[in-house]
Amino acid sequence: MARIVAVANQKGGVGKTTTVFNVGAIAANMGRKTLLVDMDPQAALTASLGLDPHRLEKSIYHLLLAKELDPEKAIIKDVRLNLDILPANKSLVRSDVELAQQIGREYLLQESLFPIRHEYDLILIDNGPSLGVLTVNALTAANEVLIPLVCEYLALRGMGMLVDMIRQVRSETNPSLKILGVLISMYDPRSLHSREVYAEAKRIFGDYVFEPPIPKNARFAEAAAAQRPLMEYDPDNPAIAIYKTVVEQILAEDPAEESAKEPVAESA
């Protein structure tokens, strides 16, 4: 059965889609059959893989709200070697309102993925910048949550809300959900602000923080524009080794148990 990892943060621009795309590409390159799930109404992940969301007839929306649809009919196979995607399109924009009317709405993604979990080693879920019902669906379906964080004060400030949401989901819909870790990016060691935010993140999250932080680098934007993963666009980029560490931790046969003390993540 696949390990399912939700990549979540309620703030936009923290690198959720970049993380899903690059971690997924590295896992696929390592020979692991990988599925990417786009749960963001902006469909940035879908576009990153060279697909036009506006031309797609079927998407994750049809699985969540048209339960008779076989997930195999919505998945786009082999967008890259060992890499499939369950895409998003414009229909997902209205899903929050429609899902609010559904009984058991928090479990719809979990139910949709269950028939295909045996086909993959890894399923990565990209989420939009919210803590609404779509993100709750992702957290309910996942084994673990990976939290991207940029080295900016405003990004750090709201982390308590996300950690509280994770605890609530664990209490009400997914008791086995674990925090995989916090992946810090856009780190500039020359910037005092960046160093201070990084130090504060380490104080709050401790061993949950992946080391080292991903440095600020224009190559990410260039690779995204080229619709290519970083490992192809800039093979010597130091961020690739960090992404590989994330993949190795996810795919470990005996993943490390959560520490007894969870991060408090109080407002900065």
N, C-alpha and C positions, 0 to 999 in steps of 0.2 A: 504494500500500500504506500502511496506517495506521502511524503512529508509535505504538509501544507503550511506555507508561511505568508502571513499578511504583512504587507509593508504599509505602515500607517503613520500619519501625523496630521492633525487638524489644520496645520498651517500650510499654505501653498508655497511653492518655490524652495522646498527643502531637499529635493532630490529623490522623491519617491519613485517616479517613473524611470529616472536614470538608474537608480539602484536595481529595480526589477529587471530592466532591460539588460544591464551588464552582468548582474549575478546570474540571470537566466542563461545568457549567452555563454558564460564561463562554464556553468553546469552542463550545458548541452555539448560544449567543446570537450568536456571531460568524459563524454560518452553517456551521460545521464539523460534519460528521456524526460523532457521538461515541458510543462504547460504554463503559459502566462495567461492570467485572467485580468481583463481590463474592467475594473469597477468604477472608473472615473468617467462621469458624463462628458468631460472634455475630450476623452478618447485619445489622449496624447500617446499612450503606449501603443495603441493600434496604429497610429500614424507613424510612430518611430520605426515600425517594422515594414514601412513602405505601403501600407494599406490605406485606402481612402474610406474613412468611416461613413461618408455620405452615400457611398455606393453599395454598402453592405446590406443585404436583405435580412440576414439573421445575425443576432448578437446575444450577449449575455442577458439583455432585456427579455428576450423571448424565452429564456430558461426560467427566469424569475417570475414572469407573469403569464407565461403560456406553458403550463406545466406538462402538457402533452408532448412538447418538443423533445426529441432525442438529443442529448448534448452533442452527439457525434455530428449532427446536422448543422450545428453552429460553430464548431471548432474548425479553424483553418489549419490544415496539417502542413507540416514541413515548410514553414516560412524560412527556416534555416535547418540545417541538419540537426536532428533530435529536438527541435524546438517547434512547438505548436502554440497557437493563441486562441483564446476565447475572447473575441473582440467586443468593443463597445461601439455604439453608434448614437445618433441623435435621439433615438427613442429613450435612452437611459435618463435623459434630462427630466422626464416626467415621472420617473420610477418612484421617487421618494413619496410623492402624493399617492400614487396608486398602491404602493406597498403598505402604506399606512392602513389601508382597508383590508389587508389580508390577515387571516388567522394564522398564527405561527410564522409571521413574516420574518422573524429573526433567523429561521432555520432554512429558508428557501435556497440559499446558495449551497449550504451543506448538503441538502437533498439533491441538488442538481449535480454536484460533483461526485457524490457517492458511487454512481454506476461506473465511473471512469477512473477512479483512484488507483485501481490495480494496473492501469496502463502506463503510469508515470512513476518516476523516481522522485520528482519534485514538482510541486505546484506553487507558483508565486502569484499573489494577488496584489495588484496595484489599486490604491484607493484615492479618492478625491480629497480635497482639503476641507473635510467636515467630519463630524462625529455623528452623522445621521444614520438612518436605517441601513444604508448600503454598507457603511463601515462596520456597523454592528453585525451584519450578515457575514462579512469577511472574517471578523474576529471570532464569530461563532463557528465558522467552518474550519478555522486554522488550528494547527498544533502550536504554532509559535507566532509571535509578532516581532518584526524588525522595525526599529524606529530610526529613520534618517533625521539628522539634525544639522543645520548649518550653523557656523560660528557667528551668530548674530544674537543680540540681546532679546529681540522680540520673538525669535524662534524658540529660545530657551524658556522664555517667560510663561508660556502657556502649557508647558509639558505636564504640569500637575493634572490638567483636565484629561489628557490622554491616559495617564497612569490610572486615574480614577475610573475612567471608562473601561480599561482593561480589567480592573478589579471587579467592576460591576458585571461585566460579561462573564467573568469566571464564576461569580456568585450565582448568576441567573441562567445562563445558557450554555456555558462551556467551561466546566470546572477544571479541565486539563490544560487550558491555555497557559502558555509560558511566555515570558519575555526572552527573546533570543539575545537581544542586545541593542545598543545605540550606536549607529554608524555616523560619525561626525565628518562633515565635508566643508569645503570652502574655507579651510584653515590657512591663515596667513601668519607665519611665525614672526613676521616683521611688524605686525599690527598689535598694539597693546590691547585693543578691544577684543581681537580674535583670541589672544592668549588668555585674557580674563574670562571670556565666555567658555573657553575650553576647560580652564581650571575649575570653573563653577560646575560645568557638566560632569567633570570627574568627581567633584565633591559629592554631587547628588547621586550619580548613577554608579560610581565606583567601578567594580569589575564588569559591569554590564557594557562598558564602553569598549568598542573595538579599537585596538592600537595597531599602528599609529593613526591619527586622523588623516583624512584625505585632503591633500593640499589644494588650494585654489588654483584652478587651471582652466585656461580657455579651451583646451582640447575637448572638454566635455560638450560644450556648445557646438563645436565644429563637428564632432562625431555624430551628435544628434541631428544636425542639419544634413549630414551625409547619410543618415539612416543606417548607421553602422555601429556595432558595439566598439567600445574603446580598445579592446584587445586586438581588433583588426585595424582600426584607424591609427592608433598610436601604441604599438606593441610594447614599447619600453616604458610606458607611463607607470609610475610607482603605484598608482591607484589600483592597478590590476592585481598586484599581490595582495592588497587588502581585500578586494572582492573575492579572491580565491580563498582567503582565510574564512570569510563568511560562508562560502559554499561548503568548505570542509567541515565547518562546525554544524551546519544544517544537516549534512549527509552522514555525520558520524553515527556509527551503529549504536553506540551507547552515549548519547548526548549528555553533557554535564547537567546535573540537577541544578535547579534554581537555588541560589543561596538562601539561607533562612531569612535574611533581612532584605526585603524588597526596597527599591528606591522610593524615597519619599516624594521627590520631584515637586517641592513646594515652589510657589511663584518666586521668580527672582526679584 
